Every structure is written in structure tokens, then in C-alpha cells.
Amino acid sequence: MNDTLNRLALLLEQRKDADPHTSYVAKLYAKGMDSILKKVGEEAAETIIAAKNPNKQDLIYETADLWFHTLVMLAHAGLKPDDVLAELARREGLSGLEEKASREESAK
């Protein structure tokens, strides 16, 4: 799975230099972060709706769209999937309550 994310991340980086008239991803980049975030929000809403329905394939499809657009967002921000995976690894084995409390402590 990590290989798929890394290959996709590489492709998304390459699309930063592509023509927005011929590349959907390049078009998103050209429109800027606000347009990318709007798309992430739309895909999140569609994923929620799919999760409420019995068709599991719809949920898989919408989650793939959400992940894809989230990867575009990360790439636009100069981040890679490994940055998020490292954070998940850091949290592994922590209680969710402990992890949340540590974030609240550092915010003070």
C-alpha cells in the first residue's frame, strides 16, 4: 500500500509542471489551495453519504476520491504521504485520549 501512495505522490509532484489544460491535477494546482480544499470538502461529504448507504463499493470509490484529493492538498503544501504515515506511526500504541491530551498540552 505504501508503494501505491509513494507512486501517486511522485505523479502528483510531476503534475505541478503540467499544462492545466491537459491535466486535472495541474488545473487544481493552478487554482490554488482554496479550490483544492473545496474539492477535499466535497469528497469528504460524498464519502460520508456513501458510508450511510449499504453499497460498500460506493464507499470504496468515494474514499479513494477523498484520499486522492487529500494527497493533492498535501503535495500542494509541500508534504508527502510519508509525513502523515510518520505521524500515524508516532501515535501507534498511544491511547487516543493520551494523544489528544498531549496535543492540548502543547497548545497551551
Backbone as XML, in Angstrom:
<?xml version="1.0"?>
<chain id="A" units="angstrom">
  <residue number="1" name="MET">
    <atom name="N" x="0.825" y="-1.190" z="0.000"/>
    <atom name="CA" x="0.000" y="0.000" z="0.000"/>
    <atom name="C" x="0.865" y="1.248" z="0.000"/>
  </residue>
  <residue number="2" name="ASN">
    <atom name="N" x="1.896" y="1.277" z="0.798"/>
    <atom name="CA" x="2.776" y="2.436" z="0.861"/>
    <atom name="C" x="3.384" y="2.725" z="-0.509"/>
  </residue>
  <residue number="3" name="ASP">
    <atom name="N" x="3.682" y="1.677" z="-1.296"/>
    <atom name="CA" x="4.216" y="1.866" z="-2.640"/>
    <atom name="C" x="3.223" y="2.614" z="-3.519"/>
  </residue>
  <residue number="4" name="THR">
    <atom name="N" x="1.958" y="2.284" z="-3.401"/>
    <atom name="CA" x="0.933" y="2.967" z="-4.186"/>
    <atom name="C" x="0.881" y="4.441" z="-3.830"/>
  </residue>
  <residue number="5" name="LEU">
    <atom name="N" x="0.902" y="4.750" z="-2.556"/>
    <atom name="CA" x="0.891" y="6.149" z="-2.126"/>
    <atom name="C" x="2.123" y="6.891" z="-2.632"/>
  </residue>
  <residue number="6" name="ASN">
    <atom name="N" x="3.271" y="6.254" z="-2.539"/>
    <atom name="CA" x="4.502" y="6.907" z="-2.993"/>
    <atom name="C" x="4.518" y="7.122" z="-4.499"/>
  </residue>
  <residue number="7" name="ARG">
    <atom name="N" x="4.027" y="6.154" z="-5.258"/>
    <atom name="CA" x="3.948" y="6.327" z="-6.722"/>
    <atom name="C" x="2.990" y="7.456" z="-7.075"/>
  </residue>
  <residue number="8" name="LEU">
    <atom name="N" x="1.873" y="7.500" z="-6.394"/>
    <atom name="CA" x="0.904" y="8.560" z="-6.646"/>
    <atom name="C" x="1.476" y="9.927" z="-6.248"/>
  </residue>
  <residue number="9" name="ALA">
    <atom name="N" x="2.179" y="9.978" z="-5.130"/>
    <atom name="CA" x="2.796" y="11.230" z="-4.694"/>
    <atom name="C" x="3.806" y="11.726" z="-5.729"/>
  </residue>
  <residue number="10" name="LEU">
    <atom name="N" x="4.578" y="10.816" z="-6.285"/>
    <atom name="CA" x="5.543" y="11.181" z="-7.325"/>
    <atom name="C" x="4.825" y="11.736" z="-8.553"/>
  </residue>
  <residue number="11" name="LEU">
    <atom name="N" x="3.761" y="11.081" z="-8.962"/>
    <atom name="CA" x="2.979" y="11.551" z="-10.102"/>
    <atom name="C" x="2.392" y="12.942" z="-9.829"/>
  </residue>
  <residue number="12" name="LEU">
    <atom name="N" x="1.884" y="13.143" z="-8.621"/>
    <atom name="CA" x="1.319" y="14.447" z="-8.275"/>
    <atom name="C" x="2.381" y="15.542" z="-8.309"/>
  </residue>
  <residue number="13" name="GLU">
    <atom name="N" x="3.596" y="15.221" z="-7.883"/>
    <atom name="CA" x="4.703" y="16.187" z="-7.982"/>
    <atom name="C" x="4.991" y="16.525" z="-9.446"/>
  </residue>
  <residue number="14" name="GLN">
    <atom name="N" x="4.995" y="15.514" z="-10.300"/>
    <atom name="CA" x="5.268" y="15.733" z="-11.718"/>
    <atom name="C" x="4.183" y="16.595" z="-12.361"/>
  </residue>
  <residue number="15" name="ARG">
    <atom name="N" x="2.981" y="16.469" z="-11.904"/>
    <atom name="CA" x="1.876" y="17.233" z="-12.487"/>
    <atom name="C" x="1.928" y="18.713" z="-12.124"/>
  </residue>
  <residue number="16" name="LYS">
    <atom name="N" x="2.749" y="19.080" z="-11.147"/>
    <atom name="CA" x="2.888" y="20.501" z="-10.815"/>
    <atom name="C" x="3.401" y="21.296" z="-12.004"/>
  </residue>
  <residue number="17" name="ASP">
    <atom name="N" x="4.169" y="20.648" z="-12.875"/>
    <atom name="CA" x="4.729" y="21.312" z="-14.048"/>
    <atom name="C" x="3.917" y="21.063" z="-15.314"/>
  </residue>
  <residue number="18" name="ALA">
    <atom name="N" x="2.794" y="20.373" z="-15.190"/>
    <atom name="CA" x="1.990" y="20.018" z="-16.365"/>
    <atom name="C" x="1.102" y="21.194" z="-16.784"/>
  </residue>
  <residue number="19" name="ASP">
    <atom name="N" x="0.558" y="21.073" z="-17.970"/>
    <atom name="CA" x="-0.344" y="22.075" z="-18.524"/>
    <atom name="C" x="-1.721" y="21.921" z="-17.893"/>
  </residue>
  <residue number="20" name="PRO">
    <atom name="N" x="-2.239" y="22.970" z="-17.251"/>
    <atom name="CA" x="-3.571" y="22.885" z="-16.634"/>
    <atom name="C" x="-4.695" y="22.592" z="-17.633"/>
  </residue>
  <residue number="21" name="HIS">
    <atom name="N" x="-4.429" y="22.788" z="-18.917"/>
    <atom name="CA" x="-5.448" y="22.493" z="-19.927"/>
    <atom name="C" x="-5.512" y="20.999" z="-20.256"/>
  </residue>
  <residue number="22" name="THR">
    <atom name="N" x="-4.468" y="20.265" z="-19.889"/>
    <atom name="CA" x="-4.432" y="18.838" z="-20.220"/>
    <atom name="C" x="-4.348" y="17.938" z="-18.993"/>
  </residue>
  <residue number="23" name="SER">
    <atom name="N" x="-4.198" y="18.527" z="-17.805"/>
    <atom name="CA" x="-4.060" y="17.737" z="-16.582"/>
    <atom name="C" x="-5.015" y="18.261" z="-15.516"/>
  </residue>
  <residue number="24" name="TYR">
    <atom name="N" x="-5.882" y="17.378" z="-15.031"/>
    <atom name="CA" x="-6.814" y="17.739" z="-13.961"/>
    <atom name="C" x="-6.059" y="18.210" z="-12.717"/>
  </residue>
  <residue number="25" name="VAL">
    <atom name="N" x="-5.002" y="17.488" z="-12.353"/>
    <atom name="CA" x="-4.233" y="17.835" z="-11.153"/>
    <atom name="C" x="-3.545" y="19.190" z="-11.333"/>
  </residue>
  <residue number="26" name="ALA">
    <atom name="N" x="-2.948" y="19.415" z="-12.500"/>
    <atom name="CA" x="-2.308" y="20.704" z="-12.766"/>
    <atom name="C" x="-3.332" y="21.834" z="-12.696"/>
  </residue>
  <residue number="27" name="LYS">
    <atom name="N" x="-4.539" y="21.555" z="-13.144"/>
    <atom name="CA" x="-5.610" y="22.551" z="-13.073"/>
    <atom name="C" x="-5.949" y="22.877" z="-11.614"/>
  </residue>
  <residue number="28" name="LEU">
    <atom name="N" x="-6.009" y="21.837" z="-10.768"/>
    <atom name="CA" x="-6.244" y="22.068" z="-9.341"/>
    <atom name="C" x="-5.131" y="22.916" z="-8.736"/>
  </residue>
  <residue number="29" name="TYR">
    <atom name="N" x="-3.877" y="22.564" z="-9.032"/>
    <atom name="CA" x="-2.747" y="23.339" z="-8.516"/>
    <atom name="C" x="-2.838" y="24.791" z="-8.963"/>
  </residue>
  <residue number="30" name="ALA">
    <atom name="N" x="-3.182" y="24.999" z="-10.234"/>
    <atom name="CA" x="-3.249" y="26.361" z="-10.782"/>
    <atom name="C" x="-4.326" y="27.193" z="-10.088"/>
  </residue>
  <residue number="31" name="LYS">
    <atom name="N" x="-5.397" y="26.535" z="-9.668"/>
    <atom name="CA" x="-6.481" y="27.248" z="-8.991"/>
    <atom name="C" x="-6.128" y="27.598" z="-7.544"/>
  </residue>
  <residue number="32" name="GLY">
    <atom name="N" x="-5.157" y="26.886" z="-6.982"/>
    <atom name="CA" x="-4.701" y="27.212" z="-5.633"/>
    <atom name="C" x="-5.324" y="26.374" z="-4.533"/>
  </residue>
  <residue number="33" name="MET">
    <atom name="N" x="-4.817" y="26.606" z="-3.337"/>
    <atom name="CA" x="-5.199" y="25.798" z="-2.180"/>
    <atom name="C" x="-6.688" y="25.886" z="-1.864"/>
  </residue>
  <residue number="34" name="ASP">
    <atom name="N" x="-7.294" y="27.054" z="-2.000"/>
    <atom name="CA" x="-8.718" y="27.162" z="-1.670"/>
    <atom name="C" x="-9.564" y="26.225" z="-2.533"/>
  </residue>
  <residue number="35" name="SER">
    <atom name="N" x="-9.260" y="26.138" z="-3.823"/>
    <atom name="CA" x="-10.005" y="25.231" z="-4.707"/>
    <atom name="C" x="-9.732" y="23.775" z="-4.354"/>
  </residue>
  <residue number="36" name="ILE">
    <atom name="N" x="-8.497" y="23.476" z="-3.993"/>
    <atom name="CA" x="-8.156" y="22.109" z="-3.592"/>
    <atom name="C" x="-8.914" y="21.746" z="-2.311"/>
  </residue>
  <residue number="37" name="LEU">
    <atom name="N" x="-8.952" y="22.655" z="-1.360"/>
    <atom name="CA" x="-9.660" y="22.406" z="-0.098"/>
    <atom name="C" x="-11.160" y="22.245" z="-0.325"/>
  </residue>
  <residue number="38" name="LYS">
    <atom name="N" x="-11.708" y="23.020" z="-1.237"/>
    <atom name="CA" x="-13.128" y="22.873" z="-1.574"/>
    <atom name="C" x="-13.391" y="21.469" z="-2.106"/>
  </residue>
  <residue number="39" name="LYS">
    <atom name="N" x="-12.499" y="20.985" z="-2.951"/>
    <atom name="CA" x="-12.645" y="19.642" z="-3.513"/>
    <atom name="C" x="-12.519" y="18.584" z="-2.416"/>
  </residue>
  <residue number="40" name="VAL">
    <atom name="N" x="-11.579" y="18.758" z="-1.486"/>
    <atom name="CA" x="-11.441" y="17.817" z="-0.365"/>
    <atom name="C" x="-12.740" y="17.792" z="0.445"/>
  </residue>
  <residue number="41" name="GLY">
    <atom name="N" x="-13.306" y="18.969" z="0.695"/>
    <atom name="CA" x="-14.564" y="19.042" z="1.439"/>
    <atom name="C" x="-15.704" y="18.335" z="0.719"/>
  </residue>
  <residue number="42" name="GLU">
    <atom name="N" x="-15.801" y="18.552" z="-0.594"/>
    <atom name="CA" x="-16.837" y="17.879" z="-1.381"/>
    <atom name="C" x="-16.677" y="16.361" z="-1.313"/>
  </residue>
  <residue number="43" name="GLU">
    <atom name="N" x="-15.441" y="15.912" z="-1.456"/>
    <atom name="CA" x="-15.194" y="14.468" z="-1.427"/>
    <atom name="C" x="-15.454" y="13.892" z="-0.036"/>
  </residue>
  <residue number="44" name="ALA">
    <atom name="N" x="-15.159" y="14.653" z="1.003"/>
    <atom name="CA" x="-15.441" y="14.192" z="2.372"/>
    <atom name="C" x="-16.945" y="14.019" z="2.562"/>
  </residue>
  <residue number="45" name="ALA">
    <atom name="N" x="-17.723" y="14.977" z="2.074"/>
    <atom name="CA" x="-19.179" y="14.885" z="2.192"/>
    <atom name="C" x="-19.705" y="13.676" z="1.410"/>
  </residue>
  <residue number="46" name="GLU">
    <atom name="N" x="-19.184" y="13.454" z="0.220"/>
    <atom name="CA" x="-19.614" y="12.307" z="-0.584"/>
    <atom name="C" x="-19.236" y="10.985" z="0.092"/>
  </residue>
  <residue number="47" name="THR">
    <atom name="N" x="-18.095" y="10.970" z="0.771"/>
    <atom name="CA" x="-17.667" y="9.772" z="1.491"/>
    <atom name="C" x="-18.608" y="9.490" z="2.660"/>
  </residue>
  <residue number="48" name="ILE">
    <atom name="N" x="-18.998" y="10.531" z="3.362"/>
    <atom name="CA" x="-19.937" y="10.373" z="4.482"/>
    <atom name="C" x="-21.261" y="9.814" z="3.988"/>
  </residue>
  <residue number="49" name="ILE">
    <atom name="N" x="-21.758" y="10.358" z="2.890"/>
    <atom name="CA" x="-23.027" y="9.875" z="2.332"/>
    <atom name="C" x="-22.896" y="8.411" z="1.915"/>
  </residue>
  <residue number="50" name="ALA">
    <atom name="N" x="-21.788" y="8.072" z="1.273"/>
    <atom name="CA" x="-21.577" y="6.684" z="0.850"/>
    <atom name="C" x="-21.513" y="5.741" z="2.049"/>
  </residue>
  <residue number="51" name="ALA">
    <atom name="N" x="-20.950" y="6.194" z="3.149"/>
    <atom name="CA" x="-20.836" y="5.350" z="4.342"/>
    <atom name="C" x="-22.203" y="5.065" z="4.965"/>
  </residue>
  <residue number="52" name="LYS">
    <atom name="N" x="-23.162" y="5.921" z="4.705"/>
    <atom name="CA" x="-24.508" y="5.738" z="5.248"/>
    <atom name="C" x="-25.343" y="4.776" z="4.406"/>
  </residue>
  <residue number="53" name="ASN">
    <atom name="N" x="-24.847" y="4.425" z="3.241"/>
    <atom name="CA" x="-25.579" y="3.546" z="2.329"/>
    <atom name="C" x="-24.972" y="2.143" z="2.363"/>
  </residue>
  <residue number="54" name="PRO">
    <atom name="N" x="-25.762" y="1.142" z="1.966"/>
    <atom name="CA" x="-25.280" y="-0.238" z="2.074"/>
    <atom name="C" x="-24.262" y="-0.664" z="1.013"/>
  </residue>
  <residue number="55" name="ASN">
    <atom name="N" x="-24.103" y="0.097" z="-0.060"/>
    <atom name="CA" x="-23.213" y="-0.305" z="-1.144"/>
    <atom name="C" x="-21.756" y="-0.021" z="-0.772"/>
  </residue>
  <residue number="56" name="LYS">
    <atom name="N" x="-21.027" y="-1.056" z="-0.420"/>
    <atom name="CA" x="-19.632" y="-0.905" z="0.019"/>
    <atom name="C" x="-18.735" y="-0.404" z="-1.107"/>
  </residue>
  <residue number="57" name="GLN">
    <atom name="N" x="-19.047" y="-0.758" z="-2.355"/>
    <atom name="CA" x="-18.227" y="-0.305" z="-3.479"/>
    <atom name="C" x="-18.285" y="1.219" z="-3.614"/>
  </residue>
  <residue number="58" name="ASP">
    <atom name="N" x="-19.445" y="1.814" z="-3.349"/>
    <atom name="CA" x="-19.554" y="3.276" z="-3.379"/>
    <atom name="C" x="-18.658" y="3.898" z="-2.315"/>
  </residue>
  <residue number="59" name="LEU">
    <atom name="N" x="-18.617" y="3.280" z="-1.151"/>
    <atom name="CA" x="-17.766" y="3.796" z="-0.075"/>
    <atom name="C" x="-16.288" y="3.702" z="-0.459"/>
  </residue>
  <residue number="60" name="ILE">
    <atom name="N" x="-15.907" y="2.597" z="-1.060"/>
    <atom name="CA" x="-14.517" y="2.448" z="-1.518"/>
    <atom name="C" x="-14.190" y="3.520" z="-2.560"/>
  </residue>
  <residue number="61" name="TYR">
    <atom name="N" x="-15.070" y="3.704" z="-3.530"/>
    <atom name="CA" x="-14.866" y="4.675" z="-4.606"/>
    <atom name="C" x="-14.733" y="6.089" z="-4.046"/>
  </residue>
  <residue number="62" name="GLU">
    <atom name="N" x="-15.652" y="6.468" z="-3.167"/>
    <atom name="CA" x="-15.631" y="7.828" z="-2.617"/>
    <atom name="C" x="-14.424" y="8.038" z="-1.693"/>
  </residue>
  <residue number="63" name="THR">
    <atom name="N" x="-14.039" y="7.011" z="-0.949"/>
    <atom name="CA" x="-12.854" y="7.126" z="-0.100"/>
    <atom name="C" x="-11.606" y="7.297" z="-0.956"/>
  </residue>
  <residue number="64" name="ALA">
    <atom name="N" x="-11.542" y="6.581" z="-2.072"/>
    <atom name="CA" x="-10.409" y="6.753" z="-2.993"/>
    <atom name="C" x="-10.351" y="8.186" z="-3.513"/>
  </residue>
  <residue number="65" name="ASP">
    <atom name="N" x="-11.506" y="8.755" z="-3.862"/>
    <atom name="CA" x="-11.535" y="10.156" z="-4.309"/>
    <atom name="C" x="-11.062" y="11.096" z="-3.194"/>
  </residue>
  <residue number="66" name="LEU">
    <atom name="N" x="-11.530" y="10.829" z="-1.978"/>
    <atom name="CA" x="-11.133" y="11.667" z="-0.836"/>
    <atom name="C" x="-9.635" y="11.579" z="-0.597"/>
  </residue>
  <residue number="67" name="TRP">
    <atom name="N" x="-9.100" y="10.365" z="-0.591"/>
    <atom name="CA" x="-7.658" y="10.199" z="-0.378"/>
    <atom name="C" x="-6.872" y="10.878" z="-1.484"/>
  </residue>
  <residue number="68" name="PHE">
    <atom name="N" x="-7.316" y="10.711" z="-2.732"/>
    <atom name="CA" x="-6.616" y="11.320" z="-3.864"/>
    <atom name="C" x="-6.542" y="12.838" z="-3.698"/>
  </residue>
  <residue number="69" name="HIS">
    <atom name="N" x="-7.677" y="13.454" z="-3.414"/>
    <atom name="CA" x="-7.682" y="14.911" z="-3.302"/>
    <atom name="C" x="-6.931" y="15.373" z="-2.054"/>
  </residue>
  <residue number="70" name="THR">
    <atom name="N" x="-6.915" y="14.566" z="-1.014"/>
    <atom name="CA" x="-6.108" y="14.881" z="0.170"/>
    <atom name="C" x="-4.625" y="14.821" z="-0.186"/>
  </residue>
  <residue number="71" name="LEU">
    <atom name="N" x="-4.231" y="13.862" z="-1.013"/>
    <atom name="CA" x="-2.836" y="13.786" z="-1.462"/>
    <atom name="C" x="-2.465" y="14.993" z="-2.314"/>
  </residue>
  <residue number="72" name="VAL">
    <atom name="N" x="-3.393" y="15.481" z="-3.134"/>
    <atom name="CA" x="-3.154" y="16.702" z="-3.908"/>
    <atom name="C" x="-2.934" y="17.872" z="-2.946"/>
  </residue>
  <residue number="73" name="MET">
    <atom name="N" x="-3.771" y="17.957" z="-1.912"/>
    <atom name="CA" x="-3.639" y="19.010" z="-0.901"/>
    <atom name="C" x="-2.269" y="18.953" z="-0.230"/>
  </residue>
  <residue number="74" name="LEU">
    <atom name="N" x="-1.858" y="17.755" z="0.189"/>
    <atom name="CA" x="-0.558" y="17.601" z="0.836"/>
    <atom name="C" x="0.572" y="18.014" z="-0.102"/>
  </residue>
  <residue number="75" name="ALA">
    <atom name="N" x="0.507" y="17.565" z="-1.348"/>
    <atom name="CA" x="1.548" y="17.901" z="-2.323"/>
    <atom name="C" x="1.616" y="19.405" z="-2.545"/>
  </residue>
  <residue number="76" name="HIS">
    <atom name="N" x="0.467" y="20.041" z="-2.628"/>
    <atom name="CA" x="0.438" y="21.494" z="-2.822"/>
    <atom name="C" x="1.091" y="22.212" z="-1.636"/>
  </residue>
  <residue number="77" name="ALA">
    <atom name="N" x="0.961" y="21.618" z="-0.462"/>
    <atom name="CA" x="1.554" y="22.184" z="0.758"/>
    <atom name="C" x="3.014" y="21.762" z="0.943"/>
  </residue>
  <residue number="78" name="GLY">
    <atom name="N" x="3.560" y="20.982" z="-0.009"/>
    <atom name="CA" x="4.944" y="20.550" z="0.089"/>
    <atom name="C" x="5.155" y="19.349" z="0.990"/>
  </residue>
  <residue number="79" name="LEU">
    <atom name="N" x="4.095" y="18.598" z="1.232"/>
    <atom name="CA" x="4.178" y="17.414" z="2.090"/>
    <atom name="C" x="3.984" y="16.149" z="1.273"/>
  </residue>
  <residue number="80" name="LYS">
    <atom name="N" x="4.365" y="15.027" z="1.864"/>
    <atom name="CA" x="4.262" y="13.726" z="1.204"/>
    <atom name="C" x="3.475" y="12.766" z="2.107"/>
  </residue>
  <residue number="81" name="PRO">
    <atom name="N" x="2.956" y="11.691" z="1.519"/>
    <atom name="CA" x="2.242" y="10.709" z="2.340"/>
    <atom name="C" x="3.087" y="10.200" z="3.514"/>
  </residue>
  <residue number="82" name="ASP">
    <atom name="N" x="4.394" y="10.063" z="3.300"/>
    <atom name="CA" x="5.262" y="9.584" z="4.380"/>
    <atom name="C" x="5.243" y="10.508" z="5.596"/>
  </residue>
  <residue number="83" name="ASP">
    <atom name="N" x="4.984" y="11.799" z="5.398"/>
    <atom name="CA" x="4.882" y="12.728" z="6.528"/>
    <atom name="C" x="3.695" y="12.353" z="7.409"/>
  </residue>
  <residue number="84" name="VAL">
    <atom name="N" x="2.584" y="12.028" z="6.781"/>
    <atom name="CA" x="1.382" y="11.631" z="7.527"/>
    <atom name="C" x="1.564" y="10.237" z="8.126"/>
  </residue>
  <residue number="85" name="LEU">
    <atom name="N" x="2.159" y="9.333" z="7.352"/>
    <atom name="CA" x="2.396" y="7.984" z="7.863"/>
    <atom name="C" x="3.333" y="8.002" z="9.067"/>
  </residue>
  <residue number="86" name="ALA">
    <atom name="N" x="4.310" y="8.892" z="9.066"/>
    <atom name="CA" x="5.213" y="9.016" z="10.214"/>
    <atom name="C" x="4.457" y="9.481" z="11.453"/>
  </residue>
  <residue number="87" name="GLU">
    <atom name="N" x="3.509" y="10.386" z="11.257"/>
    <atom name="CA" x="2.702" y="10.843" z="12.391"/>
    <atom name="C" x="1.813" y="9.724" z="12.913"/>
  </residue>
  <residue number="88" name="LEU">
    <atom name="N" x="1.245" y="8.950" z="12.004"/>
    <atom name="CA" x="0.441" y="7.799" z="12.441"/>
    <atom name="C" x="1.298" y="6.790" z="13.194"/>
  </residue>
  <residue number="89" name="ALA">
    <atom name="N" x="2.512" y="6.568" z="12.717"/>
    <atom name="CA" x="3.421" y="5.644" z="13.402"/>
    <atom name="C" x="3.771" y="6.169" z="14.790"/>
  </residue>
  <residue number="90" name="ARG">
    <atom name="N" x="3.952" y="7.487" z="14.894"/>
    <atom name="CA" x="4.250" y="8.088" z="16.198"/>
    <atom name="C" x="3.111" y="7.839" z="17.183"/>
  </residue>
  <residue number="91" name="ARG">
    <atom name="N" x="1.905" y="7.886" z="16.689"/>
    <atom name="CA" x="0.723" y="7.703" z="17.543"/>
    <atom name="C" x="0.428" y="6.242" z="17.858"/>
  </residue>
  <residue number="92" name="GLU">
    <atom name="N" x="1.016" y="5.340" z="17.101"/>
    <atom name="CA" x="0.727" y="3.918" z="17.273"/>
    <atom name="C" x="1.050" y="3.493" z="18.700"/>
  </residue>
  <residue number="93" name="GLY">
    <atom name="N" x="0.109" y="2.811" z="19.291"/>
    <atom name="CA" x="0.306" y="2.335" z="20.654"/>
    <atom name="C" x="-0.104" y="3.346" z="21.711"/>
  </residue>
  <residue number="94" name="LEU">
    <atom name="N" x="-0.404" y="4.574" z="21.296"/>
    <atom name="CA" x="-0.887" y="5.577" z="22.246"/>
    <atom name="C" x="-2.394" y="5.467" z="22.361"/>
  </residue>
  <residue number="95" name="SER">
    <atom name="N" x="-2.884" y="5.676" z="23.528"/>
    <atom name="CA" x="-4.323" y="5.802" z="23.696"/>
    <atom name="C" x="-4.758" y="7.065" z="22.962"/>
  </residue>
  <residue number="96" name="GLY">
    <atom name="N" x="-5.904" y="7.008" z="22.311"/>
    <atom name="CA" x="-6.431" y="8.197" z="21.644"/>
    <atom name="C" x="-6.632" y="9.342" z="22.616"/>
  </residue>
  <residue number="97" name="LEU">
    <atom name="N" x="-7.017" y="9.025" z="23.833"/>
    <atom name="CA" x="-7.208" y="10.058" z="24.852"/>
    <atom name="C" x="-5.869" y="10.680" z="25.255"/>
  </residue>
  <residue number="98" name="GLU">
    <atom name="N" x="-4.826" y="9.831" z="25.380"/>
    <atom name="CA" x="-3.496" y="10.346" z="25.715"/>
    <atom name="C" x="-2.952" y="11.231" z="24.599"/>
  </residue>
  <residue number="99" name="GLU">
    <atom name="N" x="-3.137" y="10.805" z="23.357"/>
    <atom name="CA" x="-2.632" y="11.559" z="22.221"/>
    <atom name="C" x="-3.312" y="12.913" z="22.150"/>
  </residue>
  <residue number="100" name="LYS">
    <atom name="N" x="-4.615" y="12.949" z="22.334"/>
    <atom name="CA" x="-5.361" y="14.211" z="22.304"/>
    <atom name="C" x="-4.909" y="15.115" z="23.438"/>
  </residue>
  <residue number="101" name="ALA">
    <atom name="N" x="-4.714" y="14.556" z="24.629"/>
    <atom name="CA" x="-4.265" y="15.341" z="25.770"/>
    <atom name="C" x="-2.875" y="15.937" z="25.503"/>
  </residue>
  <residue number="102" name="SER">
    <atom name="N" x="-1.995" y="15.187" z="24.830"/>
    <atom name="CA" x="-0.654" y="15.718" z="24.539"/>
    <atom name="C" x="-0.727" y="16.896" z="23.574"/>
  </residue>
  <residue number="103" name="ARG">
    <atom name="N" x="-1.669" y="16.854" z="22.634"/>
    <atom name="CA" x="-1.848" y="17.988" z="21.712"/>
    <atom name="C" x="-2.380" y="19.196" z="22.456"/>
  </residue>
  <residue number="104" name="GLU">
    <atom name="N" x="-3.296" y="18.968" z="23.380"/>
    <atom name="CA" x="-3.869" y="20.079" z="24.156"/>
    <atom name="C" x="-2.809" y="20.707" z="25.049"/>
  </residue>
  <residue number="105" name="GLU">
    <atom name="N" x="-1.923" y="19.885" z="25.626"/>
    <atom name="CA" x="-0.842" y="20.392" z="26.471"/>
    <atom name="C" x="0.115" y="21.268" z="25.674"/>
  </residue>
  <residue number="106" name="SER">
    <atom name="N" x="0.469" y="20.811" z="24.466"/>
    <atom name="CA" x="1.433" y="21.566" z="23.660"/>
    <atom name="C" x="0.828" y="22.849" z="23.097"/>
  </residue>
  <residue number="107" name="ALA">
    <atom name="N" x="-0.504" y="22.933" z="23.048"/>
    <atom name="CA" x="-1.165" y="24.130" z="22.538"/>
    <atom name="C" x="-1.222" y="25.242" z="23.582"/>
  </residue>
  <residue number="108" name="LYS">
    <atom name="N" x="-0.955" y="24.896" z="24.841"/>
    <atom name="CA" x="-1.032" y="25.900" z="25.930"/>
    <atom name="C" x="0.184" y="26.776" z="25.952"/>
  </residue>
</chain>
